[in-house]
Amino acid sequence: MHMTTQPRPHESAKKSRGFTLLEVLVAMLILAIGVLGIGALQLKGLRYSTDSAFRSQISVLAYSISDRMRMNRRNAADYASTHTVATTAPAGCNQAMAADAVNDLICWRTQVFNALPPGSRANIAQNGNLYTVTLAWTDRENNVHSVEYTFQP
């Protein structure tokens, strides 16, 4: 005769009565690690988004000055200069004025002021018939980024 022993009713109820405090703490730890990971991803995404926005603005700025130089091709050498973005906007830009290197640079510096943080640098260098526009800025972590565009007016 084969006899099986069945657990008493009060023993099985004791084993499945609910979560222990340790299980709850482990679940909270796993949840906290996940939330911190998501927060870190959000911060990285924001930083890369800001960097991408600056790079897009720099492309617009480089094409803007290159177009201005092409409109005033005979005086393209007058555009070669270095600029540091100040904390106040440059004054004197006249958009209605014909292509003139001095006015074009003032208008371009205004664009640079509106697009990049203070302390950023913009350089237009001439090397024969080629011109290089270099734009540099410092991000929130004090890393310096620099982008160069070379073109022929």
C-alpha positions as CSV (number, residue, x, y, z in Angstrom):
1,M,0.0,0.0,0.0
2,H,1.4,3.3,-1.1
3,M,0.7,6.1,1.2
4,T,1.3,9.8,0.4
5,T,1.3,12.4,3.0
6,Q,-0.5,15.6,2.2
7,P,0.5,18.8,3.8
8,R,-1.8,20.1,6.5
9,P,-4.0,23.0,5.5
10,H,-2.3,25.6,7.7
11,E,1.2,24.8,6.5
12,S,0.6,25.5,2.8
13,A,-1.3,28.7,3.6
14,K,1.8,29.9,5.6
15,K,4.1,29.4,2.7
16,S,2.1,31.5,0.2
17,R,0.9,34.2,2.5
18,G,2.6,37.2,0.7
19,F,5.8,39.0,0.0
20,T,8.6,39.2,2.5
21,L,10.2,42.5,3.3
22,L,13.4,41.3,1.5
23,E,11.5,40.7,-1.8
24,V,10.0,44.2,-1.6
25,L,13.4,45.8,-1.0
26,V,15.0,43.9,-3.9
27,A,12.1,45.0,-6.2
28,M,12.5,48.6,-5.1
29,L,16.3,48.4,-5.7
30,I,15.7,47.1,-9.3
31,L,13.2,49.8,-9.9
32,A,15.5,52.6,-8.6
33,I,18.4,51.4,-10.8
34,G,16.1,51.4,-13.8
35,V,14.8,54.9,-13.1
36,L,18.4,56.2,-12.6
37,G,19.3,54.6,-16.0
38,I,16.5,56.3,-17.8
39,G,17.4,59.7,-16.2
40,A,21.0,59.3,-17.4
41,L,19.8,58.5,-20.9
42,Q,17.7,61.6,-20.9
43,L,20.6,63.8,-19.9
44,K,22.9,62.2,-22.6
45,G,20.1,62.8,-25.1
46,L,19.8,66.4,-24.1
47,R,23.5,67.0,-24.4
48,Y,23.7,65.4,-27.8
49,S,20.6,67.3,-29.0
50,T,22.2,70.6,-27.9
51,D,25.5,69.6,-29.7
52,S,23.5,68.8,-32.8
53,A,21.7,72.1,-32.7
54,F,25.0,74.0,-32.5
55,R,26.4,72.0,-35.4
56,S,23.3,72.8,-37.5
57,Q,23.6,76.5,-36.7
58,I,27.3,76.4,-37.6
59,S,26.5,75.0,-41.0
60,V,24.0,77.8,-41.6
61,L,26.6,80.4,-40.4
62,A,29.3,79.0,-42.7
63,Y,27.1,79.0,-45.7
64,S,25.8,82.5,-44.9
65,I,29.3,84.0,-44.9
66,S,30.4,82.1,-47.9
67,D,27.3,83.3,-49.9
68,R,28.1,86.9,-48.8
69,M,31.7,86.5,-50.0
70,R,30.5,85.1,-53.3
71,M,28.3,88.1,-53.8
72,N,31.3,90.4,-53.2
73,R,33.9,88.1,-54.9
74,R,36.2,91.0,-55.9
75,N,36.7,92.0,-52.2
76,A,36.7,88.5,-50.7
77,A,40.1,89.0,-49.1
78,D,38.5,91.8,-46.9
79,Y,36.5,89.1,-45.1
80,A,39.5,87.3,-43.6
81,S,39.4,88.0,-39.8
82,T,38.9,86.5,-36.4
83,H,35.9,87.2,-34.1
84,T,35.1,86.3,-30.6
85,V,31.4,86.2,-29.6
86,A,30.8,89.0,-27.1
87,T,28.1,89.1,-24.4
88,T,26.3,92.0,-26.1
89,A,25.0,92.0,-29.7
90,P,27.0,93.8,-32.3
91,A,25.3,96.9,-33.7
92,G,25.3,98.5,-37.2
93,C,24.0,95.7,-39.4
94,N,22.1,97.0,-42.5
95,Q,20.5,94.2,-44.4
96,A,19.4,96.5,-47.2
97,M,22.9,97.6,-48.0
98,A,24.7,96.3,-51.1
99,A,27.5,93.7,-50.7
100,D,30.1,95.3,-48.6
101,A,32.7,93.4,-46.5
102,V,32.4,95.6,-43.4
103,N,28.6,95.5,-43.3
104,D,28.5,91.8,-44.2
105,L,30.9,91.0,-41.3
106,I,28.8,93.0,-38.9
107,C,25.6,91.2,-40.0
108,W,27.4,87.8,-39.8
109,R,28.8,88.6,-36.3
110,T,25.2,89.3,-35.3
111,Q,24.1,85.9,-36.6
112,V,27.0,84.3,-34.8
113,F,26.0,86.1,-31.6
114,N,22.5,84.8,-31.9
115,A,23.5,81.2,-32.6
116,L,26.5,80.4,-30.4
117,P,27.2,81.0,-26.7
118,P,29.4,83.9,-25.5
119,G,33.1,83.2,-25.8
120,S,32.8,81.2,-29.0
121,R,35.2,82.0,-31.8
122,A,34.7,82.5,-35.5
123,N,37.7,82.7,-37.9
124,I,37.8,83.4,-41.6
125,A,41.2,82.5,-43.0
126,Q,42.5,82.9,-46.6
127,N,44.9,80.4,-48.3
128,G,45.3,81.5,-51.9
129,N,41.8,81.2,-53.6
130,L,40.5,79.0,-50.7
131,Y,38.8,80.4,-47.6
132,T,38.3,78.4,-44.4
133,V,35.6,79.3,-41.9
134,T,36.4,77.9,-38.4
135,L,33.7,78.1,-35.7
136,A,34.5,76.9,-32.2
137,W,32.3,76.8,-29.0
138,T,32.6,75.5,-25.5
139,D,29.9,73.1,-24.2
140,R,28.5,72.8,-20.7
141,E,31.3,70.4,-19.7
142,N,34.0,72.9,-20.9
143,N,34.8,70.7,-23.9
144,V,35.9,72.8,-26.9
145,H,34.3,71.8,-30.3
146,S,35.5,73.2,-33.6
147,V,34.1,72.9,-37.1
148,E,35.8,74.0,-40.3
149,Y,34.4,74.7,-43.7
150,T,36.6,75.3,-46.7
151,F,35.3,76.9,-49.9
152,Q,36.2,79.0,-52.9
153,P,34.1,82.1,-53.4
